[in-house]
């Protein structure tokens, strides 16, 4: 009897030893907590990644040591911790973007999976598997930088091509004027327009240079639109285009860089006006939903093909003969990067194009300011 008990004990010890060897052999941190939130196992990788040993959790709560603060520097209450939420509900959960804290007081980015743990068919706690994402994030950053450099190269090539065209025209007309002492004013007008084209290209490109510190102001989107509509009305009248405004309210306030938002509206109204060949209309519609304002600019112009839509926003690709494609690229940059908003476009050939923009109403709903 004693021999059998001894054999069983040795077998259990051996099984526990093998289990521990398996846990310690994996690169990911793995730990388990019971229903009382006690750490019941903590593998070698978890120890190496955090600096904590299982004994550290005998006197202090796991959450208070490893997950007390989020990546924005805000305190994370125990009730908002994904691990303890999953523990209380017995749920599986995958968290892709979070941080854990080390014993030395530093943090590191992690992704982790939470799985329920059962003993003899009874829910007994959770197992958490986590991975240090530092190297992956560095690799992604290097890839992003590489893509940016590639884009810079393409833009530089585009600049050379786009500016060369008007410069060639200017050179030709200067030679013509030099050969003919009687200066034709028409030639001077063409030269002036070509210089304007170069200035326009450079102006658009400056938006993508190192940004200056801009001030975000509390503005009424309705007033901004009315100012732009007034500015664009002469061009619309010449093209026989009616501009229609529909405002859900007369006073919709949001935080923005005013001149940038006006530039976006100018770009889209200008594009819409130029897309309408034989008269038509542009609808500018504003509404407010939850914490966002919605801006819709819809024209009744010639529309775009699927192929043209795919290339929309590509530097120096445009559906217009004299366009650079930088206006839409600049618009996307202002909405997405500078205001953390969303922009989408739909178009049907011979029916028109619709741009839909969503912008956060306040800074607290904009991740840039959290």
PyMOL commands that set and color helices and strands:
alter all, ss='L'
color gray80, all
select helices_A, chain A and resi 2-25+44-50+54-58+62-66+78-80+82-89+134-179+185-206+221-238+258-275+306-311+326-338+363-365+367-369
alter helices_A, ss='H'
color red, helices_A
select strands_A, chain A and resi 29-34+39-42+93-101+107-119+122-132+217-220+241-247+253-256+280-289+292-299+342-348+352-360
alter strands_A, ss='S'
color yellow, strands_A
deselect
rebuild
show_as cartoon
